[in-house]
Amino acid sequence: MEIGFAFDWRHLPWWLAASLLAIALVYLGLRFLERRRHRRLQLVVETKLAPRLLPGYDARVRRPLVWLTMAGVVFLAVTFAQPHWGRSWQEVRRASRDIVILLDTSESMRAANPLPTRLDRAKQKLSSLLDMAGGDRFALIAFSGAAALQCPLTMDHAYFRSVLDTVDTDTISKEGTNIAAALEGAIELFEKEDAETGRSGRASRAVLLISDGEQVDGDAIEAAERASDFARVFVIGVGDPNGAEVTLPDWMGRYRVVMDGDKPHLSKLDEDTLSRIAVAGNGAYTRSRIDTWDVEQLYSRFDVLSVRDTSSDVRMRLVNRYQWPLMLAILAFAGEGLWLVLMPWLRHWRLKRPSAARTNGEKAGTEYA
């Protein structure tokens, strides 16, 4: 019989370790309470003499309380694991958010700071984001001096990755860094989506701008404010505020440094402009790092977005049977409470046994006489 849990099988050792630890702590806690109770009893009478001096006392009467409590804890741990067995047809709904990527492909993204280039680092960040947002729809707009939609909103991440791999600094022929044009492209995409669905999806949308922010053309701040009516605008800054040299290939395939007069041109990360764009877009800004911390922090900000159902399907799936161990846990804890109620009655019954025995003995003696 096929059995599954709420977690993957490779996480089963962790669940077992956590469950055994919790069970052990509960058991030690019960032992501690019982020992404290015995110490209090010893202040009145020695434990060995208690059955003789205290009418109806029997330490064995309390043992089922420990057994029932431990059984309840064990069944509760199994409930949290949510065991699945047996199959049935179930409706599966897919909820997602819409994330439009605005990727800077201007010549300044050739700068080798961070390595290997800013554009390559931006693609690495997007790849990490795709791994985290498995159920979300993505679209890609590449921009430099102009902007063009490269990939429409899609849940096919493999297709999105293939398009992303083909994007380079030659994708858009017009030079410059027109972030406003890219934001306008995102607005146009959202307006078309709203017209097709007949409703606004602003609460479940995000725009992610990845750029160094250098030599911005157009009014990017105003465009971000207009875009905030359709989505939140988040920004990742790629580059170094201190600047880095930009190299361009010549007609012979060799690379030359872009000059600014008689000095090499330094392409700098303009964090001030990018931060203002994020604020105007009601989003957040973060600078690119060598690890994935920046993407993780940014993705956590996506939690403010709501999700919406994008598709549904009927599939044969394992049935969650958590109700069975939960019922057993409830019965165990209820049994513990019932036993507490019965304990005074049991003591009273034990008191009657000696009296009944003496009465029967007296009657037997009288009859014999």
N, C-alpha and C positions, 0 to 999 in steps of 0.2 A: 504494500500500500504506500502510495506516495504521500509524504508528509512535508509540510513547509512551515515557516514561521514568519513573523512580521519583519524579521531581519534576514540577511543572507546567511547561508550555511557557514560561511567562513567566519562569521561573527558569533557562532554558537559557543566556542570556548570562552569568549568574553562574558556572554550571558550566564554560562554555568558558573564562572568564577564570581561574578557579581551576586548571583543567587545564593551560592554557598556561603559567601561572606555575610549576606543579609540574614540567612537562616542561622548561621553561627552566632551572630550578634544577638538575635532574638533569644536563642537558647541560653546564651550567657546571661542575658538580662533576666530571664525567668529564674535561672539558678541563683542569681544575686538576690532577687526578691524573696525567694524561698528561704535562703540562708538568713536574710535579715529577719524574716518572720520567725525562724527558729531561735535566733538570738533574743528576740523580744519574749518568746515563750519561756526561754531559759531563765529570764529574770523573775518569773513566777514559780516555775517548777522545772526540775530536771527532765530532759526530754524522755529518758528511759522510763521515768515514773509517771509520765503524763497519761498513758492509757489507764493506769490504776487510780490516779488522783482526779483526773478530769473526766467526768461521766460522758460517754459517747465519743471520746477523742480517738481518732485513728488517722495517722499520717497518710495511709494509703488512699484515703478518700480524695485527696487533692491531686493525685497523680494524673487522672484523666484530664484535668485542666491543662497540664503541660502538653499532653499528647494532642489534644484538640487544637490548642494554639499553634503548635508546630505544624500540624496537618494543614491548618488554614493558611499559614505563611507559605508552605510549599505550593499549595494549589494557587495561591495568589501570584507567586512567581511564574508559574506556568501560564496563568492568565495574561500576564504582561508580555509573555513571549508570543501570544496569539497563535496557537497551533492551527494549522490548516490541513484538512484532509477531506477527501471526497470532492468531486467536481460537479459544477452546475453552470448553466449559462448565466452570465452576468453582464450588465451594461457597463462599459468602461468609457468614462468621459475624460477628455484631455483638456486641461486648463492651461492657458499660456498668457504671456505678455508679448507686446510688440516692441522690439528694440531696433531702431534705425541707426546704423553705424555711419558716421561721417568721417572718412579717412583722408587725411591730408597726403596728397601725392606730389606736392610741390618739390622743386629742386633742393630746397633746404633740408628735406627729409633724407637726402643722401648723406648728410653729415654722419661721420662715424663716432658719434657720441650721443647715446650709448652704442656700444658695439653690437652687431656688426654695422648696422646703420639704424637711423631712427625709424625708417619705414619697416625694416625687418623686425625691430623690437615691437613696433605697433602691431604687426601681424601676430607675433608671439602672444601678446596680451589678448588679442581677439580670440586666438585659439584656446587660451585658458578660460576665457569667458564662455565660449561655446561648450566647453566641457562641464561647466557649472550649471548652465541654463539649458538643460537637455530638452525641456518642453516648450521653450519660447520660440517665437517667430523672429527672424532676423531679416533685415534689408541692408544693402550696402550702397552708399553714395560716395564716389571718389571725387575729390575736388583739388584744384590748384587755383588758376586764375578763373576757372569756370567749374561747374559741377555737373555730374552726369550719374544717373541711376545705373548701377552695374548689376544689382540683384534685387528683385522685388521681395516683398515680405514672403518668407517661406519657412516651413518647419523642417525642410530637407537640409540639415546641416552639412551633409556631405557635398551637396551642390553649392552651398554657400562657401564652403572651404575651397572648392575648386575654382570658383570665381575669385575669391580673395587671393589665391596663389598667383593668378595672372595679373593682378594689379601691380603696377610699378609707376615710377615717376614719368613715364611716357604715355600713360593712359589718357591723361588730359593734356592736350597740346598747348593750351593757353597758359602762359606763365603767371605766377603770382600766388597769393593765398587768400582766396575770397571765401571766407567762412560764411558770410552772409548769403552767398549764392547756395552753399550747401544746406544751410538752414531753410532757405526758401524751397529747396528741393524736397526736404523732409515735410514741410508744411503742405506742399502740393500733393505729396503721397498720402498724407493723413486726410486731406480734404477729399481725395478720390475714394479713400476707404470709407469715410463717413457717408458719402453719397451712395455707395454701393450697399452698405449695411443699414442705412437709415437711422443711425444713432451715433452718438459721440463715444469714442473709446479712450478719451483723454486719461481716465484714471488707470488704465492698464498699459500706458505707452511710455517709452523713454527714448531720448535721443542721446547717443554717445558720440561725442566729438573727440577725436584723437589727432592732435596737432602740436607743432612747436609754437604756433601763434605768431610767427615772424612775418612782418610786412603784410599785415591784414588789409585787404581791400574791402570797400563797402562798409556799411554800418552793422557790424556783427552784433553789437549790444542790442540795437533796436530789433534786429531779426530774431534774436534769442527771446526777447519779450513777446514777440508775436508767436513764436514757436511754443511758448509756455501755455498758450491757449489750447494747444493740441497734445502736449506731452511735457514731461520734465526733461531738462537738458543737463546731462552730466558730461564732464570733461576730464580727459587724461592728458596731461602735458608730457610730451616726449622731448628730451633734450637736456641741455645744460645752460643755466642762466649765465655762466661765464663765457659761453660761446664755443663753437667748434668750426674748423675749416670745412668748406664744401668743395668737393671735387666733381668735375664734369668730364665726360668722355669727349675727345676731339674726333675729327674725321678719320684719324688713323687708329682709333680704338684706345688711345692712351688717355690717361686721366690727368687733368690739369686743375690747379687750384683756382677758384673764383677769386678775382682780385677786386679790391675796393680802392681804386687809385693805384698807389704803389705798394699797398699792403694787402695781405690776404684778407678776404671778407670773412668775418666771424658770424656765424648764424647762432643767435641766442634764443633760448627759451623765454618767451614773453609770458610769464606767469600772471602778471597783473591783468593783461587783456583776457587771458583764458579764465581767470577767476571771476572777472566781471561778467563774462558770458554765462558762466555757471550760475551766478547769483541772479542775473536777469532771467535765466531760464528756470528758476525755482528748483535748481538741482544742486550739484556738489562738484568740487574740483579736487583732483589728486595728481601728484606727480608720479611718473613712471619710476618703478624701482627694478632692481635686478631680479628680485624674487616675485612671487605672485601676491604679496601682501596688498598691493594697490588694487588689483582686480578683485580680491576677496572683500576688501573694504567697500569698493564701489558696488559689488554685487549685493552686499548686505544692505546698501541704501535702496536697492530695488524692492526691498520688502515693503516700502511705503506704497508700492503700486499694487492695485488689485489685479486679480486674474479673471479671465472669462473663458467660458467653454468654447472651444474652437472645433471640436469634433467629438463624436461618440461612436462606439462600436459594441457589438455583442460578442463575447468570447467565452469559451469554456475555461473556467478558472477554479482553483482550489477554494473551498469554502472555509471561511474563518469560523472556527469552533471555539472561540474563547469563552462562550457562554457556559460550556460544560465545566471546565476547571473553576470558573467564577462561581457557579452554583455550588460546587463542592466546597469552595472556600467559605461561602456564606453559611452552608450547613454546618461546617466545622466551628465557625465562630458562634453560630446560633446554639450549637450543642454545648459549647463552653458556657454560654449564659444559662442554658437550661440546667446544666450540672451545678452551677452556683446556686440556682434556686432549689435544687433537690438536696444539696448538702445538709441543710438544717433538718430536713425530713429524715435523711439517713441517720444523722446523729440521734434523733428522737427514736427512731426504730431500734438502734443499737441499745438505747437505754431501756427499752421495753423487754429486750431479750433476756437479760438476767432476772428481771422481775417475773417474767413468765416461767422461766426455768425453776425459780424458787417456789412459785405457786404450784407448779406441777409436781415438784418433789414433795411438798407438804401434803398434797392430796394423795400421792402414792403411799406415803408413810402412814397416813390415817387409815387408808384402806387395808394396808398390810396388818396394822394393829388390830 
